[in-house]
Amino acid sequence: MCKGQILEEDLGALNFDRIIYVGDGGEDYCPTTHMRQGSDTVLARNNFALAKKIATTPIKAKLREWESDEHVLRISKEIL
């Protein structure tokens, strides 16, 4: 089962105000295509496959790039 299907099922079963998805690999692109415009954010690792794919094939969710686990934490705190 792809991660996108799992995310879609979770979004349908639960009522989340926003989703923050953290990823870096190419396999992380599919779930980002299921995310909502305006409320959801994708944190993609800078210069890795996910960020590069989104640069060529945009998504609806907001995009923020990260370089370290501390950076992910800082961005997450800003969002929440």
All heavy atoms as a GROMACS GRO file, in nm:
protein
  632
    1MET      N    1   0.085  -0.118   0.000
    1MET     CA    2   0.000   0.000   0.000
    1MET      C    3   0.089   0.124   0.000
    1MET      O    4   0.186   0.131   0.074
    1MET     CB    5  -0.090  -0.004   0.123
    1MET     CG    6  -0.182   0.116   0.133
    1MET     SD    7  -0.291   0.114   0.276
    1MET     CE    8  -0.416   0.003   0.221
    2CYS      N    9   0.055   0.219  -0.083
    2CYS     CA   10   0.138   0.340  -0.090
    2CYS      C   11   0.104   0.434   0.026
    2CYS      O   12  -0.007   0.433   0.080
    2CYS     CB   13   0.124   0.410  -0.225
    2CYS     SG   14  -0.003   0.536  -0.234
    3LYS      N   15   0.199   0.518   0.063
    3LYS     CA   16   0.180   0.612   0.173
    3LYS      C   17   0.066   0.711   0.144
    3LYS      O   18   0.001   0.758   0.236
    3LYS     CB   19   0.309   0.689   0.200
    3LYS     CG   20   0.421   0.604   0.254
    3LYS     CD   21   0.545   0.690   0.272
    3LYS     CE   22   0.665   0.609   0.312
    3LYS     NZ   23   0.785   0.693   0.325
    4GLY      N   24   0.045   0.741   0.018
    4GLY     CA   25  -0.064   0.831  -0.020
    4GLY      C   26  -0.200   0.775   0.014
    4GLY      O   27  -0.288   0.846   0.063
    5GLN      N   28  -0.218   0.646  -0.008
    5GLN     CA   29  -0.344   0.580   0.026
    5GLN      C   30  -0.368   0.583   0.176
    5GLN      O   31  -0.479   0.607   0.223
    5GLN     CB   32  -0.344   0.435  -0.022
    5GLN     CG   33  -0.422   0.412  -0.146
    5GLN     CD   34  -0.420   0.264  -0.181
    5GLN    OE1   35  -0.316   0.198  -0.175
    5GLN    NE2   36  -0.533   0.212  -0.219
    6ILE      N   37  -0.263   0.556   0.252
    6ILE     CA   38  -0.273   0.557   0.398
    6ILE      C   39  -0.312   0.696   0.448
    6ILE      O   40  -0.401   0.712   0.532
    6ILE     CB   41  -0.141   0.510   0.462
    6ILE    CG1   42  -0.116   0.364   0.428
    6ILE    CG2   43  -0.143   0.532   0.613
    6ILE    CD1   44   0.023   0.316   0.460
    7LEU      N   45  -0.246   0.799   0.395
    7LEU     CA   46  -0.278   0.936   0.434
    7LEU      C   47  -0.422   0.970   0.398
    7LEU      O   48  -0.494   1.030   0.478
    7LEU     CB   49  -0.181   1.034   0.368
    7LEU     CG   50  -0.201   1.180   0.405
    7LEU    CD1   51  -0.184   1.203   0.554
    7LEU    CD2   52  -0.104   1.267   0.327
    8GLU      N   53  -0.466   0.931   0.280
    8GLU     CA   54  -0.603   0.958   0.236
    8GLU      C   55  -0.704   0.892   0.330
    8GLU      O   56  -0.804   0.952   0.368
    8GLU     CB   57  -0.623   0.908   0.092
    8GLU     CG   58  -0.752   0.952   0.028
    8GLU     CD   59  -0.754   1.100  -0.002
    8GLU    OE1   60  -0.650   1.159  -0.033
    8GLU    OE2   61  -0.864   1.157   0.005
    9GLU      N   62  -0.677   0.768   0.369
    9GLU     CA   63  -0.766   0.698   0.463
    9GLU      C   64  -0.769   0.768   0.598
    9GLU      O   65  -0.876   0.783   0.658
    9GLU     CB   66  -0.721   0.552   0.478
    9GLU     CG   67  -0.747   0.469   0.356
    9GLU     CD   68  -0.685   0.330   0.365
    9GLU    OE1   69  -0.634   0.294   0.473
    9GLU    OE2   70  -0.687   0.260   0.263
   10ASP      N   71  -0.654   0.811   0.647
   10ASP     CA   72  -0.648   0.881   0.775
   10ASP      C   73  -0.723   1.013   0.769
   10ASP      O   74  -0.793   1.050   0.862
   10ASP     CB   75  -0.503   0.905   0.818
   10ASP     CG   76  -0.434   0.777   0.863
   10ASP    OD1   77  -0.503   0.676   0.886
   10ASP    OD2   78  -0.310   0.780   0.874
   11LEU      N   79  -0.707   1.086   0.660
   11LEU     CA   80  -0.777   1.214   0.643
   11LEU      C   81  -0.928   1.193   0.640
   11LEU      O   82  -1.003   1.276   0.690
   11LEU     CB   83  -0.730   1.286   0.517
   11LEU     CG   84  -0.591   1.348   0.523
   11LEU    CD1   85  -0.551   1.401   0.386
   11LEU    CD2   86  -0.584   1.458   0.626
   12GLY      N   87  -0.972   1.083   0.583
   12GLY     CA   88  -1.115   1.054   0.577
   12GLY      C   89  -1.172   1.007   0.709
   12GLY      O   90  -1.287   1.036   0.742
   13ALA      N   91  -1.091   0.937   0.788
   13ALA     CA   92  -1.140   0.879   0.914
   13ALA      C   93  -1.128   0.975   1.032
   13ALA      O   94  -1.203   0.965   1.128
   13ALA     CB   95  -1.063   0.751   0.944
   14LEU      N   96  -1.032   1.064   1.027
   14LEU     CA   97  -1.007   1.155   1.138
   14LEU      C   98  -1.023   1.299   1.093
   14LEU      O   99  -1.009   1.331   0.976
   14LEU     CB  100  -0.865   1.132   1.191
   14LEU     CG  101  -0.835   0.988   1.234
   14LEU    CD1  102  -0.686   0.969   1.257
   14LEU    CD2  103  -0.913   0.951   1.359
   15ASN      N  104  -1.047   1.387   1.186
   15ASN     CA  105  -1.069   1.527   1.152
   15ASN      C  106  -0.950   1.610   1.199
   15ASN      O  107  -0.951   1.661   1.311
   15ASN     CB  108  -1.199   1.577   1.215
   15ASN     CG  109  -1.236   1.715   1.170
   15ASN    OD1  110  -1.187   1.764   1.069
   15ASN    ND2  111  -1.320   1.782   1.245
   16PHE      N  112  -0.849   1.622   1.116
   16PHE     CA  113  -0.731   1.701   1.148
   16PHE      C  114  -0.746   1.842   1.093
   16PHE      O  115  -0.792   1.861   0.980
   16PHE     CB  116  -0.604   1.640   1.085
   16PHE     CG  117  -0.566   1.507   1.143
   16PHE    CD1  118  -0.579   1.391   1.069
   16PHE    CD2  119  -0.514   1.498   1.271
   16PHE    CE1  120  -0.542   1.268   1.121
   16PHE    CE2  121  -0.477   1.376   1.325
   16PHE     CZ  122  -0.492   1.260   1.249
   17ASP      N  123  -0.707   1.942   1.172
   17ASP     CA  124  -0.707   2.080   1.124
   17ASP      C  125  -0.597   2.102   1.023
   17ASP      O  126  -0.611   2.179   0.929
   17ASP     CB  127  -0.687   2.179   1.239
   17ASP     CG  128  -0.806   2.181   1.333
   17ASP    OD1  129  -0.917   2.151   1.289
   17ASP    OD2  130  -0.785   2.213   1.451
   18ARG      N  131  -0.483   2.036   1.046
   18ARG     CA  132  -0.369   2.050   0.956
   18ARG      C  133  -0.281   1.926   0.966
   18ARG      O  134  -0.279   1.857   1.066
   18ARG     CB  135  -0.291   2.175   0.987
   18ARG     CG  136  -0.214   2.166   1.116
   18ARG     CD  137  -0.150   2.295   1.154
   18ARG     NE  138  -0.213   2.337   1.278
   18ARG     CZ  139  -0.218   2.459   1.321
   18ARG    NH1  140  -0.164   2.556   1.254
   18ARG    NH2  141  -0.277   2.488   1.434
   19ILE      N  142  -0.207   1.904   0.860
   19ILE     CA  143  -0.111   1.793   0.853
   19ILE      C  144   0.025   1.853   0.824
   19ILE      O  145   0.038   1.942   0.739
   19ILE     CB  146  -0.146   1.694   0.739
   19ILE    CG1  147  -0.287   1.637   0.756
   19ILE    CG2  148  -0.043   1.585   0.726
   19ILE    CD1  149  -0.303   1.541   0.870
   20ILE      N  150   0.126   1.804   0.895
   20ILE     CA  151   0.265   1.837   0.863
   20ILE      C  152   0.331   1.705   0.824
   20ILE      O  153   0.335   1.611   0.904
   20ILE     CB  154   0.339   1.899   0.984
   20ILE    CG1  155   0.271   2.029   1.026
   20ILE    CG2  156   0.486   1.923   0.948
   20ILE    CD1  157   0.327   2.087   1.156
   21TYR      N  158   0.377   1.695   0.701
   21TYR     CA  159   0.440   1.573   0.651
   21TYR      C  160   0.588   1.601   0.631
   21TYR      O  161   0.625   1.695   0.562
   21TYR     CB  162   0.375   1.531   0.518
   21TYR     CG  163   0.425   1.398   0.468
   21TYR    CD1  164   0.359   1.281   0.501
   21TYR    CD2  165   0.540   1.389   0.390
   21TYR    CE1  166   0.404   1.158   0.457
   21TYR    CE2  167   0.586   1.267   0.345
   21TYR     CZ  168   0.518   1.152   0.379
   21TYR     OH  169   0.564   1.031   0.336
   22VAL      N  170   0.672   1.519   0.692
   22VAL     CA  171   0.817   1.534   0.682
   22VAL      C  172   0.872   1.420   0.598
   22VAL      O  173   0.845   1.302   0.626
   22VAL     CB  174   0.884   1.534   0.821
   22VAL    CG1  175   1.035   1.551   0.809
   22VAL    CG2  176   0.824   1.640   0.911
   23GLY      N  177   0.949   1.453   0.494
   23GLY     CA  178   1.005   1.349   0.410
   23GLY      C  179   1.127   1.398   0.334
   23GLY      O  180   1.159   1.516   0.333
   24ASP      N  181   1.194   1.301   0.269
   24ASP     CA  182   1.309   1.337   0.188
   24ASP      C  183   1.322   1.254   0.061
   24ASP      O  184   1.379   1.298  -0.037
   24ASP     CB  185   1.439   1.331   0.269
   24ASP     CG  186   1.469   1.194   0.326
   24ASP    OD1  187   1.398   1.096   0.295
   24ASP    OD2  188   1.565   1.183   0.404
   25GLY      N  189   1.265   1.136   0.059
   25GLY     CA  190   1.283   1.048  -0.056
   25GLY      C  191   1.175   1.062  -0.162
   25GLY      O  192   1.070   1.121  -0.140
   26GLY      N  193   1.201   1.005  -0.276
   26GLY     CA  194   1.106   1.009  -0.387
   26GLY      C  195   0.975   0.941  -0.354
   26GLY      O  196   0.869   0.981  -0.402
   27GLU      N  197   0.978   0.837  -0.269
   27GLU     CA  198   0.856   0.766  -0.231
   27GLU      C  199   0.764   0.852  -0.143
   27GLU      O  200   0.649   0.818  -0.122
   27GLU     CB  201   0.888   0.634  -0.160
   27GLU     CG  202   0.945   0.649  -0.020
   27GLU     CD  203   1.094   0.681  -0.011
   27GLU    OE1  204   1.163   0.686  -0.114
   27GLU    OE2  205   1.141   0.702   0.102
   28ASP      N  206   0.815   0.964  -0.094
   28ASP     CA  207   0.735   1.056  -0.013
   28ASP      C  208   0.651   1.152  -0.099
   28ASP      O  209   0.567   1.223  -0.045
   28ASP     CB  210   0.824   1.137   0.081
   28ASP     CG  211   0.884   1.051   0.191
   28ASP    OD1  212   0.807   0.979   0.256
   28ASP    OD2  213   1.007   1.056   0.210
   29TYR      N  214   0.671   1.153  -0.228
   29TYR     CA  215   0.596   1.246  -0.314
   29TYR      C  216   0.447   1.211  -0.319
   29TYR      O  217   0.362   1.298  -0.307
   29TYR     CB  218   0.654   1.251  -0.456
   29TYR     CG  219   0.577   1.346  -0.544
   29TYR    CD1  220   0.591   1.483  -0.530
   29TYR    CD2  221   0.485   1.299  -0.637
   29TYR    CE1  222   0.517   1.572  -0.607
   29TYR    CE2  223   0.411   1.386  -0.715
   29TYR     CZ  224   0.428   1.522  -0.700
   29TYR     OH  225   0.354   1.609  -0.775
   30CYS      N  226   0.414   1.085  -0.336
   30CYS     CA  227   0.273   1.043  -0.350
   30CYS      C  228   0.186   1.095  -0.235
   30CYS      O  229   0.082   1.157  -0.262
   30CYS     CB  230   0.263   0.892  -0.360
   30CYS     SG  231   0.093   0.832  -0.373
   31PRO      N  232   0.223   1.078  -0.109
   31PRO     CA  233   0.136   1.130  -0.003
   31PRO      C  234   0.121   1.282  -0.005
   31PRO      O  235   0.016   1.334   0.032
   31PRO     CB  236   0.200   1.083   0.127
   31PRO     CG  237   0.326   1.019   0.093
   31PRO     CD  238   0.333   1.000  -0.054
   32THR      N  239   0.221   1.352  -0.052
   32THR     CA  240   0.211   1.498  -0.056
   32THR      C  241   0.106   1.545  -0.156
   32THR      O  242   0.051   1.653  -0.141
   32THR     CB  243   0.346   1.565  -0.087
   32THR    OG1  244   0.385   1.537  -0.221
   32THR    CG2  245   0.454   1.521   0.010
   33THR      N  246   0.076   1.462  -0.255
   33THR     CA  247  -0.027   1.498  -0.353
   33THR      C  248  -0.168   1.485  -0.296
   33THR      O  249  -0.263   1.532  -0.357
   33THR     CB  250  -0.016   1.413  -0.481
   33THR    OG1  251  -0.044   1.276  -0.449
   33THR    CG2  252   0.122   1.425  -0.543
   34HIS      N  253  -0.183   1.422  -0.181
   34HIS     CA  254  -0.313   1.406  -0.116
   34HIS      C  255  -0.338   1.514  -0.011
   34HIS      O  256  -0.443   1.514   0.052
   34HIS     CB  257  -0.322   1.268  -0.049
   34HIS     CG  258  -0.318   1.155  -0.145
   34HIS    ND1  259  -0.432   1.093  -0.192
   34HIS    CD2  260  -0.214   1.093  -0.206
   34HIS    CE1  261  -0.398   0.997  -0.276
   34HIS    NE2  262  -0.267   0.995  -0.287
   35MET      N  263  -0.242   1.602   0.007
   35MET     CA  264  -0.254   1.703   0.112
   35MET      C  265  -0.332   1.825   0.063
   35MET      O  266  -0.341   1.851  -0.057
   35MET     CB  267  -0.116   1.740   0.163
   35MET     CG  268  -0.049   1.619   0.229
   35MET     SD  269   0.116   1.649   0.285
   35MET     CE  270   0.085   1.756   0.423
   36ARG      N  271  -0.389   1.898   0.160
   36ARG     CA  272  -0.481   2.007   0.128
   36ARG      C  273  -0.409   2.142   0.116
   36ARG      O  274  -0.312   2.169   0.185
   36ARG     CB  275  -0.585   2.017   0.239
   36ARG     CG  276  -0.664   1.888   0.256
   36ARG     CD  277  -0.735   1.885   0.387
   36ARG     NE  278  -0.638   1.881   0.497
   36ARG     CZ  279  -0.667   1.857   0.623
   36ARG    NH1  280  -0.790   1.836   0.658
   36ARG    NH2  281  -0.573   1.856   0.716
   37GLN      N  282  -0.464   2.224   0.030
   37GLN     CA  283  -0.413   2.360   0.011
   37GLN      C  284  -0.457   2.446   0.130
   37GLN      O  285  -0.569   2.434   0.178
   37GLN     CB  286  -0.467   2.418  -0.118
   37GLN     CG  287  -0.413   2.554  -0.152
   37GLN     CD  288  -0.458   2.599  -0.290
   37GLN    OE1  289  -0.527   2.528  -0.361
   37GLN    NE2  290  -0.418   2.718  -0.326
   38GLY      N  291  -0.367   2.531   0.177
   38GLY     CA  292  -0.401   2.624   0.283
   38GLY      C  293  -0.368   2.577   0.423
   38GLY      O  294  -0.306   2.650   0.499
   39SER      N  295  -0.406   2.455   0.459
   39SER     CA  296  -0.387   2.410   0.597
   39SER      C  297  -0.268   2.318   0.616
   39SER      O  298  -0.210   2.311   0.725
   39SER     CB  299  -0.514   2.340   0.647
   39SER     OG  300  -0.542   2.227   0.567
   40ASP      N  301  -0.229   2.244   0.514
   40ASP     CA  302  -0.125   2.142   0.528
   40ASP      C  303   0.012   2.193   0.480
   40ASP      O  304   0.019   2.280   0.393
   40ASP     CB  305  -0.162   2.016   0.448
   40ASP     CG  306  -0.289   1.951   0.500
   40ASP    OD1  307  -0.330   1.981   0.613
   40ASP    OD2  308  -0.346   1.869   0.427
   41THR      N  309   0.116   2.135   0.539
   41THR     CA  310   0.253   2.174   0.505
   41THR      C  311   0.339   2.051   0.485
   41THR      O  312   0.333   1.957   0.565
   41THR     CB  313   0.315   2.261   0.617
   41THR    OG1  314   0.229   2.374   0.642
   41THR    CG2  315   0.453   2.310   0.579
   42VAL      N  316   0.420   2.054   0.382
   42VAL     CA  317   0.520   1.949   0.357
   42VAL      C  318   0.656   2.005   0.394
   42VAL      O  319   0.694   2.113   0.349
   42VAL     CB  320   0.519   1.907   0.209
   42VAL    CG1  321   0.631   1.809   0.181
   42VAL    CG2  322   0.385   1.848   0.171
   43LEU      N  323   0.727   1.930   0.477
   43LEU     CA  324   0.865   1.964   0.509
   43LEU      C  325   0.953   1.866   0.431
   43LEU      O  326   0.957   1.747   0.461
   43LEU     CB  327   0.892   1.951   0.659
   43LEU     CG  328   0.802   2.032   0.752
   43LEU    CD1  329   0.848   2.016   0.897
   43LEU    CD2  330   0.801   2.177   0.714
   44ALA      N  331   1.018   1.917   0.328
   44ALA     CA  332   1.100   1.834   0.240
   44ALA      C  333   1.248   1.867   0.264
   44ALA      O  334   1.285   1.985   0.269
   44ALA     CB  335   1.064   1.859   0.094
   45ARG      N  336   1.329   1.765   0.275
   45ARG     CA  337   1.471   1.785   0.299
   45ARG      C  338   1.536   1.852   0.178
   45ARG      O  339   1.522   1.806   0.064
   45ARG     CB  340   1.539   1.652   0.329
   45ARG     CG  341   1.676   1.667   0.386
   45ARG     CD  342   1.725   1.535   0.435
   45ARG     NE  343   1.845   1.551   0.513
   45ARG     CZ  344   1.911   1.451   0.566
   45ARG    NH1  345   1.868   1.325   0.550
   45ARG    NH2  346   2.020   1.472   0.635
   46ASN      N  347   1.604   1.961   0.204
   46ASN     CA  348   1.668   2.041   0.101
   46ASN      C  349   1.765   1.958   0.017
   46ASN      O  350   1.846   1.883   0.070
   46ASN     CB  351   1.742   2.158   0.167
   46ASN     CG  352   1.792   2.259   0.068
   46ASN    OD1  353   1.730   2.281  -0.035
   46ASN    ND2  354   1.904   2.320   0.098
   47ASN      N  355   1.755   1.970  -0.115
   47ASN     CA  356   1.842   1.903  -0.212
   47ASN      C  357   1.828   1.751  -0.215
   47ASN      O  358   1.916   1.684  -0.267
   47ASN     CB  359   1.989   1.942  -0.191
   47ASN     CG  360   2.014   2.085  -0.229
   47ASN    OD1  361   1.962   2.134  -0.329
   47ASN    ND2  362   2.093   2.155  -0.149
   48PHE      N  363   1.719   1.698  -0.161
   48PHE     CA  364   1.693   1.555  -0.169
   48PHE      C  365   1.579   1.531  -0.267
   48PHE      O  366   1.517   1.624  -0.317
   48PHE     CB  367   1.660   1.498  -0.030
   48PHE     CG  368   1.782   1.463   0.051
   48PHE    CD1  369   1.867   1.562   0.097
   48PHE    CD2  370   1.812   1.331   0.084
   48PHE    CE1  371   1.979   1.533   0.173
   48PHE    CE2  372   1.924   1.300   0.160
   48PHE     CZ  373   2.007   1.400   0.204
   49ALA      N  374   1.551   1.406  -0.295
   49ALA     CA  375   1.458   1.368  -0.402
   49ALA      C  376   1.320   1.432  -0.388
   49ALA      O  377   1.263   1.478  -0.488
   49ALA     CB  378   1.444   1.216  -0.408
   50LEU      N  379   1.264   1.438  -0.267
   50LEU     CA  380   1.130   1.494  -0.252
   50LEU      C  381   1.127   1.642  -0.290
   50LEU      O  382   1.040   1.685  -0.366
   50LEU     CB  383   1.078   1.475  -0.110
   50LEU     CG  384   0.939   1.534  -0.082
   50LEU    CD1  385   0.833   1.476  -0.176
   50LEU    CD2  386   0.901   1.512   0.064
   51ALA      N  387   1.219   1.720  -0.240
   51ALA     CA  388   1.224   1.864  -0.272
   51ALA      C  389   1.245   1.885  -0.421
   51ALA      O  390   1.182   1.974  -0.481
   51ALA     CB  391   1.333   1.933  -0.192
   52LYS      N  392   1.328   1.805  -0.482
   52LYS     CA  393   1.354   1.818  -0.626
   52LYS      C  394   1.229   1.783  -0.707
   52LYS      O  395   1.198   1.850  -0.807
   52LYS     CB  396   1.471   1.730  -0.666
   52LYS     CG  397   1.604   1.780  -0.611
   52LYS     CD  398   1.717   1.685  -0.645
   52LYS     CE  399   1.849   1.734  -0.584
   52LYS     NZ  400   1.959   1.641  -0.613
   53LYS      N  401   1.156   1.679  -0.666
   53LYS     CA  402   1.035   1.638  -0.737
   53LYS      C  403   0.928   1.747  -0.726
   53LYS      O  404   0.862   1.781  -0.825
   53LYS     CB  405   0.983   1.505  -0.680
   53LYS     CG  406   0.852   1.459  -0.738
   53LYS     CD  407   0.865   1.414  -0.882
   53LYS     CE  408   0.733   1.357  -0.931
   53LYS     NZ  409   0.737   1.322  -1.071
   54ILE      N  410   0.910   1.803  -0.606
   54ILE     CA  411   0.810   1.908  -0.586
   54ILE      C  412   0.846   2.032  -0.667
   54ILE      O  413   0.758   2.103  -0.717
   54ILE     CB  414   0.792   1.939  -0.437
   54ILE    CG1  415   0.727   1.818  -0.366
   54ILE    CG2  416   0.706   2.064  -0.416
   54ILE    CD1  417   0.721   1.829  -0.216
   55ALA      N  418   0.976   2.059  -0.683
   55ALA     CA  419   1.019   2.175  -0.762
   55ALA      C  420   0.975   2.163  -0.908
   55ALA      O  421   0.944   2.264  -0.972
   55ALA     CB  422   1.171   2.190  -0.754
   56THR      N  423   0.967   2.041  -0.959
   56THR     CA  424   0.928   2.021  -1.098
   56THR      C  425   0.780   1.986  -1.114
   56THR      O  426   0.724   2.004  -1.221
   56THR     CB  427   1.012   1.910  -1.165
   56THR    OG1  428   0.990   1.787  -1.097
   56THR    CG2  429   1.159   1.947  -1.163
   57THR      N  430   0.719   1.934  -1.008
   57THR     CA  431   0.578   1.896  -1.010
   57THR      C  432   0.514   1.947  -0.881
   57THR      O  433   0.509   1.875  -0.782
   57THR     CB  434   0.563   1.742  -1.020
   57THR    OG1  435   0.647   1.693  -1.124
   57THR    CG2  436   0.420   1.703  -1.050
   58PRO      N  437   0.467   2.071  -0.881
   58PRO     CA  438   0.415   2.134  -0.758
   58PRO      C  439   0.297   2.060  -0.695
   58PRO      O  440   0.226   1.985  -0.762
   58PRO     CB  441   0.373   2.273  -0.804
   58PRO     CG  442   0.450   2.297  -0.929
   58PRO     CD  443   0.465   2.163  -0.994
   59ILE      N  444   0.277   2.085  -0.568
   59ILE     CA  445   0.168   2.027  -0.489
   59ILE      C  446   0.079   2.139  -0.434
   59ILE      O  447   0.115   2.256  -0.442
   59ILE     CB  448   0.224   1.941  -0.374
   59ILE    CG1  449   0.315   2.026  -0.285
   59ILE    CG2  450   0.299   1.819  -0.429
   59ILE    CD1  451   0.362   1.959  -0.158
   60LYS      N  452  -0.035   2.103  -0.376
   60LYS     CA  453  -0.128   2.200  -0.320
   60LYS      C  454  -0.081   2.254  -0.184
   60LYS      O  455  -0.103   2.370  -0.152
   60LYS     CB  456  -0.266   2.138  -0.304
   60LYS     CG  457  -0.334   2.104  -0.433
   60LYS     CD  458  -0.467   2.038  -0.406
   60LYS     CE  459  -0.530   1.988  -0.534
   60LYS     NZ  460  -0.652   1.911  -0.508
   61ALA      N  461  -0.024   2.168  -0.103
   61ALA     CA  462   0.017   2.206   0.032
   61ALA      C  463   0.134   2.304   0.028
   61ALA      O  464   0.206   2.313  -0.072
   61ALA     CB  465   0.058   2.082   0.111
   62LYS      N  466   0.152   2.377   0.138
   62LYS     CA  467   0.268   2.466   0.150
   62LYS      C  468   0.394   2.380   0.158
   62LYS      O  469   0.392   2.270   0.211
   62LYS     CB  470   0.257   2.549   0.278
   62LYS     CG  471   0.139   2.641   0.281
   62LYS     CD  472   0.130   2.705   0.419
   62LYS     CE  473  -0.016   2.732   0.449
   62LYS     NZ  474  -0.049   2.722   0.589
   63LEU      N  475   0.503   2.434   0.108
   63LEU     CA  476   0.631   2.364   0.110
   63LEU      C  477   0.732   2.443   0.192
   63LEU      O  478   0.749   2.564   0.171
   63LEU     CB  479   0.685   2.344  -0.032
   63LEU     CG  480   0.826   2.287  -0.042
   63LEU    CD1  481   0.832   2.144   0.012
   63LEU    CD2  482   0.875   2.292  -0.186
   64ARG      N  483   0.798   2.374   0.284
   64ARG     CA  484   0.910   2.431   0.358
   64ARG      C  485   1.023   2.329   0.348
   64ARG      O  486   1.001   2.209   0.359
   64ARG     CB  487   0.874   2.452   0.507
   64ARG     CG  488   0.758   2.545   0.533
   64ARG     CD  489   0.791   2.692   0.526
   64ARG     NE  490   0.897   2.735   0.614
   64ARG     CZ  491   0.880   2.783   0.736
   64ARG    NH1  492   0.759   2.792   0.788
   64ARG    NH2  493   0.985   2.822   0.808
   65GLU      N  494   1.145   2.376   0.325
   65GLU     CA  495   1.259   2.285   0.315
   65GLU      C  496   1.340   2.290   0.443
   65GLU      O  497   1.347   2.392   0.510
   65GLU     CB  498   1.343   2.321   0.194
   65GLU     CG  499   1.268   2.297   0.064
   65GLU     CD  500   1.354   2.308  -0.060
   65GLU    OE1  501   1.478   2.300  -0.050
   65GLU    OE2  502   1.296   2.325  -0.168
   66TRP      N  503   1.399   2.175   0.477
   66TRP     CA  504   1.477   2.164   0.600
   66TRP      C  505   1.612   2.100   0.572
   66TRP      O  506   1.632   2.035   0.471
   66TRP     CB  507   1.402   2.084   0.705
   66TRP     CG  508   1.364   1.944   0.664
   66TRP    CD1  509   1.254   1.905   0.593
   66TRP    CD2  510   1.436   1.824   0.691
   66TRP    NE1  511   1.253   1.770   0.575
   66TRP    CE2  512   1.365   1.717   0.635
   66TRP    CE3  513   1.556   1.795   0.759
   66TRP    CZ2  514   1.407   1.584   0.644
   66TRP    CZ3  515   1.598   1.663   0.768
   66TRP    CH2  516   1.523   1.560   0.711
   67GLU      N  517   1.706   2.122   0.667
   67GLU     CA  518   1.841   2.069   0.652
   67GLU      C  519   1.886   1.985   0.770
   67GLU      O  520   1.984   1.911   0.760
   67GLU     CB  521   1.938   2.184   0.629
   67GLU     CG  522   1.910   2.257   0.498
   67GLU     CD  523   2.005   2.372   0.472
   67GLU    OE1  524   2.102   2.389   0.549
   67GLU    OE2  525   1.982   2.445   0.375
   68SER      N  526   1.819   1.996   0.885
   68SER     CA  527   1.858   1.919   1.004
   68SER      C  528   1.735   1.893   1.089
   68SER      O  529   1.631   1.956   1.071
   68SER     CB  530   1.961   1.998   1.086
   68SER     OG  531   1.900   2.112   1.144
   69ASP      N  532   1.750   1.801   1.185
   69ASP     CA  533   1.637   1.773   1.273
   69ASP      C  534   1.600   1.895   1.357
   69ASP      O  535   1.483   1.920   1.385
   69ASP     CB  536   1.663   1.651   1.360
   69ASP     CG  537   1.792   1.658   1.439
   69ASP    OD1  538   1.876   1.745   1.412
   69ASP    OD2  539   1.810   1.574   1.529
   70GLU      N  540   1.698   1.976   1.392
   70GLU     CA  541   1.668   2.099   1.466
   70GLU      C  542   1.586   2.195   1.381
   70GLU      O  543   1.496   2.263   1.431
   70GLU     CB  544   1.798   2.169   1.511
   70GLU     CG  545   1.876   2.094   1.617
   70GLU     CD  546   1.977   1.995   1.556
   70GLU    OE1  547   1.995   1.994   1.432
   70GLU    OE2  548   2.035   1.919   1.634
   71HIS      N  549   1.616   2.198   1.252
   71HIS     CA  550   1.542   2.283   1.159
   71HIS      C  551   1.397   2.236   1.148
   71HIS      O  552   1.303   2.318   1.145
   71HIS     CB  553   1.612   2.283   1.024
   71HIS     CG  554   1.571   2.394   0.934
   71HIS    ND1  555   1.596   2.394   0.800
   71HIS    CD2  556   1.507   2.511   0.958
   71HIS    CE1  557   1.548   2.504   0.745
   71HIS    NE2  558   1.493   2.577   0.839
   72VAL      N  559   1.375   2.104   1.142
   72VAL     CA  560   1.239   2.048   1.137
   72VAL      C  561   1.161   2.090   1.262
   72VAL      O  562   1.046   2.133   1.254
   72VAL     CB  563   1.241   1.894   1.126
   72VAL    CG1  564   1.102   1.835   1.147
   72VAL    CG2  565   1.296   1.850   0.991
   73LEU      N  566   1.225   2.081   1.377
   73LEU     CA  567   1.160   2.119   1.502
   73LEU      C  568   1.124   2.268   1.503
   73LEU      O  569   1.012   2.306   1.540
   73LEU     CB  570   1.250   2.086   1.621
   73LEU     CG  571   1.193   2.113   1.759
   73LEU    CD1  572   1.064   2.036   1.782
   73LEU    CD2  573   1.297   2.078   1.865
   74ARG      N  574   1.216   2.351   1.460
   74ARG     CA  575   1.191   2.496   1.457
   74ARG      C  576   1.075   2.531   1.363
   74ARG      O  577   0.985   2.607   1.398
   74ARG     CB  578   1.318   2.571   1.417
   74ARG     CG  579   1.303   2.722   1.426
   74ARG     CD  580   1.434   2.797   1.409
   74ARG     NE  581   1.493   2.774   1.279
   74ARG     CZ  582   1.610   2.714   1.259
   74ARG    NH1  583   1.681   2.668   1.359
   74ARG    NH2  584   1.657   2.698   1.136
   75ILE      N  585   1.075   2.473   1.243
   75ILE     CA  586   0.968   2.498   1.147
   75ILE      C  587   0.834   2.448   1.203
   75ILE      O  588   0.732   2.517   1.192
   75ILE     CB  589   0.997   2.432   1.011
   75ILE    CG1  590   1.118   2.495   0.944
   75ILE    CG2  591   0.876   2.439   0.918
   75ILE    CD1  592   1.169   2.419   0.823
   76SER      N  593   0.834   2.330   1.263
   76SER     CA  594   0.711   2.274   1.320
   76SER      C  595   0.655   2.365   1.428
   76SER      O  596   0.532   2.388   1.434
   76SER     CB  597   0.737   2.134   1.376
   76SER     OG  598   0.777   2.048   1.274
   77LYS      N  599   0.739   2.418   1.512
   77LYS     CA  600   0.694   2.510   1.617
   77LYS      C  601   0.635   2.637   1.556
   77LYS      O  602   0.537   2.690   1.607
   77LYS     CB  603   0.809   2.544   1.711
   77LYS     CG  604   0.845   2.433   1.805
   77LYS     CD  605   0.959   2.473   1.896
   77LYS     CE  606   0.995   2.363   1.993
   77LYS     NZ  607   1.106   2.401   2.080
   78GLU      N  608   0.694   2.686   1.447
   78GLU     CA  609   0.641   2.805   1.379
   78GLU      C  610   0.501   2.779   1.325
   78GLU      O  611   0.412   2.864   1.333
   78GLU     CB  612   0.731   2.846   1.263
   78GLU     CG  613   0.863   2.904   1.303
   78GLU     CD  614   0.956   2.925   1.183
   78GLU    OE1  615   0.910   2.915   1.067
   78GLU    OE2  616   1.076   2.949   1.205
   79ILE      N  617   0.481   2.661   1.270
   79ILE     CA  618   0.353   2.624   1.210
   79ILE      C  619   0.246   2.605   1.315
   79ILE      O  620   0.132   2.648   1.299
   79ILE     CB  621   0.366   2.496   1.123
   79ILE    CG1  622   0.457   2.524   1.003
   79ILE    CG2  623   0.231   2.445   1.078
   79ILE    CD1  624   0.499   2.398   0.929
   80LEU      N  625   0.284   2.539   1.423
   80LEU     CA  626   0.186   2.509   1.527
   80LEU      C  627   0.168   2.626   1.620
   80LEU      O  628   0.070   2.648   1.680
   80LEU     CB  629   0.228   2.384   1.606
   80LEU     CG  630   0.239   2.257   1.522
   80LEU    CD1  631   0.299   2.145   1.604
   80LEU    CD2  632   0.103   2.218   1.469
   0.00000   0.00000   0.00000
